[in-house]
Amino acid sequence: MAGELALYAVSAFTLFAIAKLLDGSRAQSTDKYGDEFPDEIEIGGEVRRRDQSNLRSDANNATIATQSDAERRSVATRDGLAILRDVLSDVAFTRPGKWFKADPRPDHVLIRLNYRDQGKELTERSAKLKLDALSDAVQMPRDQFRTRIERSLKRGGFEI
């Protein structure tokens, strides 16, 4: 048993030493040959130089990437829809055999309460929710948003 442990230690040290030696030789070879790609290539007697103008950066010409208002709304809508669906799933948990679906439309979100009858999926009730609710879902605390959605569903005739 002790012999096996000693053999493992020797082999681990050997592998470590070989790895260090190989790393050292790679560093030297990089210095000796320079870049991996040449600055110019000869093609059919014509010499072409690599264009590096797009690789150089100038601190004075730096631009900051910003999202447009539409992109921010799209992200808020996507995140808000995920939060809305999660909240509707929590609400539906108290109603066994029934579930909610939220489908975004251009001017509203369609919320449907579905159930299954003899293998067919049926809609018990549906309501429209304003798109503002999706941005509110991202901004509001989860409990407040759930309370707001439950209140909206009750006003829409859902039995919760």
Backbone as ProteinMPNN parsed JSONL, in Angstrom:
{"seq_chain_A": "MAGELALYAVSAFTLFAIAKLLDGSRAQSTDKYGDEFPDEIEIGGEVRRRDQSNLRSDANNATIATQSDAERRSVATRDGLAILRDVLSDVAFTRPGKWFKADPRPDHVLIRLNYRDQGKELTERSAKLKLDALSDAVQMPRDQFRTRIERSLKRGGFEI", "coords_chain_A": {"N_chain_A": [[0.825, -1.192, 0.0], [1.88, 1.288, 0.846], [3.903, 1.43, -0.983], [2.497, 1.734, -3.392], [1.372, 4.281, -3.014], [3.693, 5.825, -2.953], [4.577, 5.395, -5.55], [2.477, 6.624, -6.997], [2.866, 9.282, -6.174], [5.425, 9.805, -7.254], [4.865, 9.523, -9.988], [2.978, 11.573, -10.348], [4.523, 13.819, -9.768], [6.364, 13.601, -11.871], [4.714, 13.977, -14.144], [3.891, 16.593, -13.629], [6.337, 17.954, -13.804], [7.004, 17.475, -16.497], [4.902, 18.858, -17.747], [5.485, 21.491, -16.984], [7.947, 21.827, -18.288], [7.14, 21.62, -20.966], [5.46, 23.865, -21.177], [7.328, 25.907, -20.915], [8.854, 25.53, -23.244], [6.968, 26.147, -25.176], [6.525, 28.86, -24.737], [8.974, 29.883, -25.541], [8.972, 29.151, -28.246], [6.905, 30.729, -29.236], [7.974, 33.263, -28.945], [10.094, 33.059, -30.739], [8.916, 32.672, -33.288], [7.019, 34.668, -33.489], [3.918, 36.25, -34.331], [1.068, 34.148, -34.975], [-0.137, 34.361, -37.45], [0.938, 35.556, -40.592], [1.995, 38.901, -41.593], [1.819, 39.512, -44.245], [0.813, 37.942, -47.327], [1.69, 36.014, -50.119], [0.068, 35.797, -53.082], [-0.303, 34.315, -56.041], [1.845, 35.822, -57.194], [1.205, 38.316, -56.35], [1.375, 40.464, -53.604], [-0.305, 40.525, -50.598], [-1.286, 42.48, -47.902], [-2.116, 42.143, -44.488], [-4.971, 43.673, -43.232], [-4.978, 45.694, -40.574], [-6.296, 47.756, -39.471], [-8.786, 47.736, -38.323], [-8.243, 46.439, -36.002], [-6.788, 47.985, -34.298], [-7.165, 50.184, -31.574], [-8.347, 53.314, -30.486], [-8.298, 55.485, -27.819], [-9.597, 57.922, -27.886], [-11.466, 57.629, -29.888], [-13.311, 55.873, -28.946], [-16.399, 54.222, -28.635], [-19.462, 53.956, -26.923], [-21.472, 51.214, -26.435], [-24.89, 51.288, -26.611], [-28.223, 50.488, -25.662], [-31.118, 50.718, -27.618], [-34.288, 52.35, -27.08], [-36.359, 50.691, -27.902], [-35.103, 48.191, -27.874], [-34.591, 47.911, -25.14], [-37.225, 47.838, -24.214], [-38.022, 45.456, -25.405], [-36.417, 43.577, -24.093], [-37.345, 43.97, -21.474], [-39.978, 43.21, -21.882], [-39.708, 40.493, -22.557], [-38.469, 39.455, -20.22], [-40.386, 40.273, -18.373], [-42.585, 38.807, -19.26], [-41.774, 36.21, -18.661], [-41.682, 36.388, -15.873], [-44.382, 36.976, -15.372], [-45.614, 34.598, -16.304], [-44.549, 32.83, -14.445], [-45.643, 33.79, -12.06], [-48.357, 33.377, -12.647], [-48.33, 30.618, -12.709], [-47.834, 30.075, -10.03], [-50.221, 31.039, -8.952], [-52.074, 29.331, -10.154], [-51.445, 27.003, -8.902], [-53.023, 26.63, -6.684], [-55.334, 25.747, -7.786], [-56.127, 22.814, -8.652], [-55.712, 20.822, -11.577], [-56.116, 22.825, -13.37], [-54.674, 25.437, -15.352], [-52.784, 28.357, -16.217], [-52.26, 30.27, -19.203], [-50.179, 32.537, -20.873], [-50.139, 34.677, -23.492], [-48.366, 36.775, -25.567], [-49.526, 39.579, -27.384], [-49.682, 42.053, -30.035], [-50.745, 44.445, -28.852], [-51.567, 43.773, -26.284], [-51.589, 41.334, -23.56], [-52.698, 38.116, -23.687], [-54.454, 36.287, -21.388], [-55.225, 33.085, -20.387], [-57.301, 30.712, -18.744], [-56.993, 27.376, -18.494], [-58.216, 23.98, -18.807], [-58.47, 20.393, -18.754], [-60.603, 18.19, -20.477], [-61.687, 15.078, -20.938], [-59.359, 14.5, -22.419], [-59.182, 16.668, -24.099], [-58.01, 19.964, -24.439], [-59.372, 22.72, -22.947], [-60.555, 26.109, -22.777], [-61.399, 27.85, -19.977], [-61.792, 30.507, -19.163], [-60.874, 33.737, -20.384], [-58.79, 36.666, -20.562], [-57.732, 40.05, -21.203], [-54.628, 41.632, -20.725], [-52.909, 44.629, -20.073], [-49.961, 45.721, -21.839], [-48.242, 47.161, -20.244], [-48.109, 45.858, -17.854], [-46.127, 43.958, -18.119], [-43.688, 45.356, -18.067], [-43.973, 46.353, -15.523], [-43.773, 44.002, -14.107], [-41.085, 43.464, -14.129], [-40.092, 45.605, -12.698], [-41.481, 45.792, -10.231], [-41.684, 44.47, -6.835], [-41.903, 40.942, -6.305], [-44.067, 39.892, -4.714], [-45.883, 42.047, -4.591], [-46.47, 42.3, -7.3], [-47.717, 39.847, -7.793], [-50.011, 40.117, -6.19], [-51.231, 42.236, -7.537], [-51.757, 41.026, -10.043], [-53.472, 38.943, -9.273], [-55.632, 40.491, -8.34], [-56.379, 41.736, -10.732], [-57.159, 39.514, -12.223], [-59.363, 38.612, -10.742], [-61.097, 40.782, -11.092], [-61.515, 40.36, -13.78], [-63.186, 38.218, -13.831], [-62.261, 35.712, -13.174], [-62.191, 32.904, -11.035], [-60.586, 32.889, -8.194]], "CA_chain_A": [[0.0, 0.0, 0.0], [2.771, 2.443, 0.907], [4.636, 1.437, -2.244], [1.613, 2.297, -4.421], [1.278, 5.709, -2.782], [4.962, 6.423, -3.374], [4.589, 5.346, -7.015], [1.572, 7.672, -7.446], [3.513, 10.572, -5.921], [6.498, 9.966, -8.234], [4.275, 9.729, -11.315], [2.36, 12.897, -10.359], [5.621, 14.782, -9.872], [6.919, 13.494, -13.218], [3.771, 14.634, -15.055], [3.96, 18.02, -13.349], [7.602, 18.451, -14.341], [6.901, 17.459, -17.961], [4.001, 19.944, -18.13], [6.222, 22.745, -16.835], [8.944, 21.894, -19.35], [6.455, 21.894, -22.23], [5.004, 25.251, -21.154], [8.51, 26.735, -21.151], [9.258, 25.451, -24.652], [5.946, 26.846, -25.968], [6.768, 30.294, -24.599], [10.128, 30.2, -26.367], [8.619, 29.037, -29.661], [6.085, 31.877, -29.581], [8.883, 34.396, -29.104], [10.947, 32.852, -31.898], [8.166, 32.769, -34.538], [6.157, 35.853, -33.499], [2.483, 35.998, -34.467], [0.694, 32.913, -35.657], [-0.487, 34.693, -38.816], [1.888, 36.518, -41.165], [1.44, 40.208, -41.946], [1.56, 39.539, -45.673], [0.716, 36.64, -47.998], [1.907, 36.131, -51.555], [-0.94, 35.034, -53.81], [-0.149, 34.456, -57.489], [2.769, 36.887, -57.525], [0.727, 39.568, -55.766], [1.542, 40.447, -52.15], [-1.432, 41.145, -49.895], [-0.999, 42.746, -46.501], [-3.263, 41.998, -43.585], [-5.501, 44.965, -42.8], [-5.108, 45.7, -39.125], [-6.878, 49.019, -39.042], [-9.92, 47.486, -37.438], [-7.767, 45.829, -34.765], [-6.223, 49.016, -33.44], [-8.191, 50.995, -30.924], [-7.908, 54.626, -30.052], [-9.119, 55.854, -26.673], [-10.42, 59.084, -28.229], [-12.523, 57.232, -30.81], [-14.094, 54.798, -28.343], [-17.841, 54.448, -28.581], [-20.125, 53.145, -25.907], [-22.631, 50.534, -27.0], [-26.091, 51.527, -25.82], [-29.421, 49.86, -26.18], [-32.177, 51.657, -27.975], [-35.475, 52.242, -26.239], [-37.11, 49.513, -28.352], [-34.397, 46.996, -27.388], [-34.84, 47.808, -23.698], [-38.613, 47.387, -24.049], [-38.073, 44.052, -25.805], [-35.845, 42.79, -22.994], [-38.286, 44.065, -20.356], [-41.154, 42.415, -22.232], [-39.349, 39.075, -22.476], [-38.288, 39.136, -18.81], [-41.675, 40.444, -17.716], [-43.446, 37.687, -19.632], [-41.32, 35.056, -17.88], [-42.129, 36.603, -14.491], [-45.842, 36.84, -15.384], [-45.945, 33.17, -16.398], [-44.19, 32.196, -13.18], [-46.661, 34.199, -11.089], [-49.595, 32.668, -12.984], [-48.129, 29.228, -12.296], [-48.046, 30.053, -8.573], [-51.653, 31.231, -8.696], [-52.779, 28.123, -10.605], [-51.112, 25.893, -8.003], [-54.15, 26.449, -5.762], [-56.462, 25.236, -8.565], [-55.679, 21.572, -9.287], [-56.317, 20.46, -12.853], [-56.251, 24.01, -14.206], [-53.423, 26.18, -15.508], [-52.869, 29.599, -16.985], [-51.366, 30.51, -20.326], [-50.051, 33.967, -21.192], [-49.663, 34.83, -24.865], [-48.232, 38.194, -25.931], [-50.087, 40.08, -28.625], [-49.069, 43.372, -30.293], [-51.204, 45.525, -27.977], [-51.966, 43.267, -24.972], [-51.213, 39.953, -23.249], [-53.902, 37.31, -23.513], [-54.323, 35.31, -20.3], [-56.291, 32.088, -20.463], [-57.348, 29.656, -17.736], [-57.301, 26.153, -19.236], [-58.389, 22.703, -18.115], [-58.566, 19.267, -19.68], [-61.838, 17.409, -20.358], [-61.621, 13.884, -21.786], [-58.21, 14.594, -23.304], [-59.174, 17.913, -24.868], [-57.673, 21.163, -23.676], [-60.413, 23.723, -23.103], [-60.332, 27.369, -22.081], [-62.523, 28.194, -19.106], [-61.967, 31.953, -19.186], [-59.721, 34.478, -20.897], [-58.827, 38.104, -20.308], [-56.626, 40.81, -21.772], [-53.832, 42.386, -19.77], [-52.142, 45.652, -20.779], [-48.525, 45.446, -21.959], [-47.538, 47.829, -19.144], [-47.933, 44.897, -16.761], [-44.859, 43.233, -18.303], [-42.599, 46.185, -17.541], [-44.177, 46.398, -14.073], [-43.314, 42.73, -13.547], [-39.637, 43.565, -13.955], [-39.771, 46.678, -11.757], [-42.138, 45.632, -8.934], [-41.363, 43.266, -6.061], [-42.686, 39.773, -6.738], [-45.323, 39.77, -3.954], [-46.793, 43.106, -5.04], [-46.915, 41.985, -8.653], [-48.671, 38.742, -7.691], [-51.261, 40.689, -5.665], [-51.839, 43.012, -8.624], [-52.277, 40.097, -11.055], [-54.654, 38.276, -8.703], [-56.716, 41.474, -8.339], [-56.815, 41.908, -12.126], [-57.872, 38.292, -12.637], [-60.667, 38.599, -10.066], [-61.933, 41.743, -11.823], [-61.826, 39.79, -15.092], [-64.161, 37.138, -13.699], [-61.612, 34.449, -12.801], [-62.442, 32.504, -9.66], [-59.29, 32.558, -7.568]], "C_chain_A": [[0.868, 1.254, 0.0], [3.559, 2.567, -0.387], [3.806, 2.051, -3.361], [1.487, 3.814, -4.273], [2.546, 6.429, -3.236], [5.049, 6.464, -4.897], [3.673, 6.423, -7.607], [2.208, 9.057, -7.283], [4.606, 10.835, -6.952], [5.921, 10.243, -9.612], [3.612, 11.109, -11.413], [3.428, 13.968, -10.499], [6.213, 14.784, -11.279], [6.018, 14.203, -14.225], [3.791, 16.155, -14.871], [5.22, 18.633, -13.956], [7.567, 18.507, -15.869], [6.017, 18.606, -18.44], [4.706, 21.285, -18.037], [7.261, 22.906, -17.935], [8.302, 22.232, -20.695], [5.951, 23.318, -22.29], [6.161, 26.195, -21.438], [8.93, 26.71, -22.608], [8.238, 26.143, -25.551], [6.157, 28.346, -25.9], [7.945, 30.714, -25.469], [9.768, 30.153, -27.844], [7.738, 30.197, -30.107], [6.959, 33.103, -29.801], [9.688, 34.278, -30.396], [10.192, 33.106, -33.198], [7.235, 33.969, -34.595], [4.69, 35.464, -33.573], [2.228, 34.696, -35.211], [0.403, 33.177, -37.132], [0.505, 35.723, -39.369], [1.188, 37.832, -41.501], [1.131, 40.312, -43.435], [1.585, 38.133, -46.251], [0.913, 36.888, -49.486], [0.919, 35.206, -52.252], [-0.767, 35.33, -55.288], [0.735, 35.641, -57.885], [2.371, 38.238, -56.946], [0.83, 39.463, -54.25], [0.374, 41.195, -51.521], [-1.061, 41.299, -48.427], [-2.292, 42.608, -45.693], [-3.684, 43.386, -43.114], [-5.733, 44.909, -41.3], [-5.748, 46.972, -38.606], [-8.053, 48.809, -38.097], [-9.498, 46.862, -36.109], [-7.214, 46.858, -33.798], [-7.347, 49.836, -32.834], [-7.575, 52.295, -30.454], [-8.85, 55.064, -28.944], [-10.038, 57.025, -27.002], [-11.589, 58.715, -29.131], [-13.41, 56.125, -30.242], [-15.564, 55.18, -28.325], [-18.432, 53.5, -27.551], [-21.364, 52.536, -26.541], [-23.816, 50.746, -26.077], [-27.267, 50.827, -26.476], [-30.434, 50.939, -26.534], [-33.37, 51.417, -27.057], [-36.281, 50.999, -26.61], [-36.45, 48.223, -27.864], [-34.635, 46.806, -25.901], [-36.259, 47.319, -23.432], [-38.736, 45.906, -24.38], [-37.538, 43.158, -24.703], [-36.786, 42.797, -21.804], [-39.516, 43.22, -20.632], [-40.86, 40.928, -22.084], [-39.185, 38.644, -21.016], [-39.608, 39.232, -18.056], [-42.635, 39.311, -18.026], [-43.067, 36.433, -18.853], [-41.778, 35.178, -16.429], [-43.633, 36.435, -14.402], [-46.246, 35.376, -15.427], [-45.635, 32.439, -15.1], [-45.211, 32.535, -12.098], [-47.981, 33.481, -11.369], [-49.503, 31.191, -12.607], [-48.336, 29.083, -10.792], [-49.521, 30.182, -8.222], [-52.429, 29.963, -9.056], [-52.502, 26.933, -9.698], [-52.251, 25.604, -7.034], [-55.383, 25.903, -6.468], [-56.036, 23.963, -9.285], [-56.448, 21.27, -10.573], [-56.509, 21.638, -13.795], [-54.916, 24.738, -14.253], [-53.673, 27.405, -16.362], [-51.896, 29.562, -18.146], [-51.36, 32.005, -20.592], [-49.411, 34.084, -22.566], [-49.561, 36.308, -25.212], [-48.839, 38.478, -27.296], [-49.497, 41.462, -28.864], [-49.488, 44.468, -29.308], [-51.647, 45.06, -26.59], [-51.362, 41.873, -24.756], [-52.511, 39.202, -22.983], [-53.632, 36.262, -22.44], [-55.519, 34.387, -20.364], [-56.161, 31.098, -19.317], [-57.835, 28.394, -18.438], [-57.502, 24.972, -18.3], [-58.544, 21.62, -19.172], [-59.857, 18.498, -19.392], [-61.795, 16.301, -21.395], [-60.527, 14.008, -22.843], [-58.152, 15.846, -24.16], [-58.846, 19.078, -23.946], [-58.7, 22.245, -23.988], [-60.055, 24.982, -22.314], [-61.575, 27.712, -21.278], [-62.821, 29.689, -19.174], [-60.711, 32.587, -19.746], [-59.912, 35.962, -20.615], [-57.611, 38.75, -20.96], [-55.95, 41.603, -20.663], [-53.004, 43.398, -20.551], [-50.662, 45.284, -20.79], [-47.702, 46.115, -20.86], [-47.273, 46.873, -17.99], [-46.615, 44.142, -16.887], [-43.678, 44.052, -17.81], [-42.73, 46.347, -16.026], [-43.669, 45.122, -13.411], [-41.819, 42.771, -13.273], [-39.299, 44.544, -12.838], [-40.327, 46.44, -10.352], [-41.584, 44.443, -8.173], [-42.357, 42.154, -6.399], [-44.04, 39.67, -6.033], [-46.344, 40.819, -4.385], [-47.328, 42.81, -6.43], [-47.945, 40.859, -8.625], [-50.027, 39.25, -7.19], [-51.992, 41.465, -6.759], [-52.462, 42.1, -9.679], [-53.515, 39.38, -10.537], [-55.855, 39.213, -8.699], [-57.271, 41.672, -9.75], [-57.611, 40.697, -12.609], [-59.253, 38.221, -11.992], [-61.622, 39.586, -10.737], [-62.344, 41.205, -13.186], [-62.759, 38.603, -15.024], [-63.537, 35.778, -13.388], [-61.927, 34.158, -11.335], [-61.133, 32.031, -9.045], [-59.469, 32.453, -6.075]], "O_chain_A": [[0.613, 2.183, -0.767], [3.852, 3.674, -0.839], [4.33, 2.8, -4.187], [1.494, 4.545, -5.263], [2.482, 7.506, -3.827], [5.531, 7.44, -5.471], [4.029, 7.065, -8.595], [2.091, 9.903, -8.17], [4.715, 11.946, -7.472], [6.427, 11.104, -10.333], [3.683, 11.747, -12.463], [3.261, 14.919, -11.262], [6.528, 15.844, -11.82], [6.507, 14.952, -15.07], [3.717, 16.907, -15.843], [5.168, 19.708, -14.552], [8.044, 19.471, -16.468], [6.34, 19.261, -19.431], [4.544, 22.132, -18.916], [7.438, 24.005, -18.46], [8.841, 23.025, -21.468], [6.004, 23.937, -23.353], [5.982, 27.191, -22.139], [9.319, 27.739, -23.16], [8.612, 26.676, -26.596], [5.985, 29.038, -26.903], [7.918, 31.788, -26.072], [10.202, 31.008, -28.617], [7.822, 30.611, -31.263], [6.725, 33.887, -30.72], [9.935, 35.278, -31.07], [10.752, 33.691, -34.125], [6.701, 34.266, -35.663], [4.262, 34.484, -32.963], [3.068, 34.217, -35.972], [0.664, 32.32, -37.977], [0.867, 36.666, -38.665], [-0.03, 37.882, -41.671], [0.282, 41.105, -43.843], [2.276, 37.248, -45.746], [0.376, 37.844, -50.045], [0.928, 33.993, -52.042], [-1.041, 36.439, -55.747], [0.402, 36.38, -58.811], [3.13, 39.202, -57.046], [0.407, 38.46, -53.675], [0.098, 42.345, -51.863], [-0.58, 40.359, -47.794], [-3.388, 42.917, -46.161], [-2.857, 44.175, -42.656], [-6.586, 44.163, -40.82], [-5.734, 47.224, -37.401], [-8.283, 49.606, -37.187], [-10.309, 46.765, -35.188], [-7.179, 46.616, -32.591], [-8.343, 50.142, -33.489], [-6.406, 52.342, -30.071], [-10.069, 55.019, -29.111], [-11.139, 57.118, -26.459], [-12.603, 59.414, -29.141], [-14.176, 55.506, -30.98], [-15.92, 56.322, -28.035], [-17.946, 52.387, -27.35], [-22.199, 53.24, -27.109], [-23.751, 50.42, -24.892], [-27.29, 50.609, -27.687], [-30.578, 51.938, -25.829], [-33.442, 50.41, -26.353], [-36.826, 50.328, -25.733], [-37.137, 47.274, -27.486], [-34.855, 45.686, -25.44], [-36.483, 46.493, -22.547], [-39.471, 45.179, -23.712], [-38.115, 42.113, -24.403], [-37.01, 41.758, -21.184], [-40.045, 42.579, -19.723], [-41.677, 40.185, -21.541], [-39.696, 37.598, -20.616], [-39.917, 38.39, -17.213], [-43.41, 38.896, -17.165], [-43.941, 35.676, -18.431], [-42.211, 34.197, -15.824], [-44.126, 35.816, -13.459], [-47.123, 34.951, -14.674], [-46.369, 31.536, -14.7], [-45.599, 31.671, -11.311], [-48.65, 33.028, -10.44], [-50.505, 30.585, -12.226], [-48.928, 28.109, -10.327], [-50.011, 29.519, -7.309], [-53.344, 29.571, -8.331], [-53.247, 25.953, -9.722], [-52.429, 24.463, -6.607], [-56.387, 25.621, -5.813], [-55.618, 24.035, -10.44], [-57.665, 21.44, -10.645], [-57.013, 21.466, -14.905], [-54.124, 24.665, -13.313], [-54.638, 27.476, -17.123], [-50.85, 28.915, -18.086], [-52.401, 32.661, -20.543], [-48.28, 33.646, -22.776], [-50.56, 37.025, -25.158], [-48.678, 37.703, -28.238], [-48.858, 42.004, -27.963], [-48.677, 45.328, -28.964], [-52.07, 45.89, -25.785], [-50.716, 41.314, -25.642], [-53.32, 39.613, -22.151], [-52.709, 35.455, -22.559], [-56.668, 34.828, -20.392], [-55.056, 30.691, -18.957], [-58.966, 28.349, -18.922], [-57.027, 24.963, -17.164], [-58.727, 21.916, -20.352], [-60.173, 18.192, -18.243], [-61.859, 16.564, -22.596], [-60.733, 13.669, -24.008], [-57.172, 16.064, -24.873], [-59.341, 19.163, -22.822], [-58.876, 22.637, -25.141], [-59.343, 24.92, -21.312], [-62.667, 27.849, -21.83], [-63.984, 30.088, -19.236], [-59.614, 32.046, -19.605], [-61.032, 36.446, -20.453], [-56.605, 38.095, -21.231], [-56.605, 42.166, -19.786], [-52.449, 43.057, -21.595], [-50.169, 44.623, -19.876], [-46.585, 45.683, -20.574], [-46.319, 47.057, -17.234], [-46.042, 43.727, -15.879], [-42.759, 43.505, -17.2], [-41.726, 46.464, -15.323], [-43.189, 45.158, -12.278], [-41.342, 42.183, -12.303], [-38.329, 44.341, -12.109], [-39.702, 46.849, -9.374], [-41.069, 43.504, -8.781], [-43.511, 42.419, -6.737], [-45.051, 39.392, -6.677], [-47.529, 40.517, -4.528], [-48.505, 43.042, -6.709], [-48.938, 40.91, -9.352], [-51.07, 38.855, -7.71], [-53.211, 41.367, -6.895], [-53.566, 42.365, -10.157], [-54.495, 39.222, -11.264], [-56.969, 38.796, -9.015], [-58.483, 41.764, -9.94], [-58.61, 40.839, -13.314], [-60.215, 37.809, -12.641], [-62.8, 39.286, -10.933], [-63.409, 41.556, -13.694], [-63.098, 38.03, -16.059], [-64.255, 34.779, -13.347], [-61.928, 35.063, -10.5], [-60.642, 30.938, -9.329], [-58.508, 32.183, -5.355]]}, "name": "protein", "num_of_chains": 1, "seq": "MAGELALYAVSAFTLFAIAKLLDGSRAQSTDKYGDEFPDEIEIGGEVRRRDQSNLRSDANNATIATQSDAERRSVATRDGLAILRDVLSDVAFTRPGKWFKADPRPDHVLIRLNYRDQGKELTERSAKLKLDALSDAVQMPRDQFRTRIERSLKRGGFEI"}
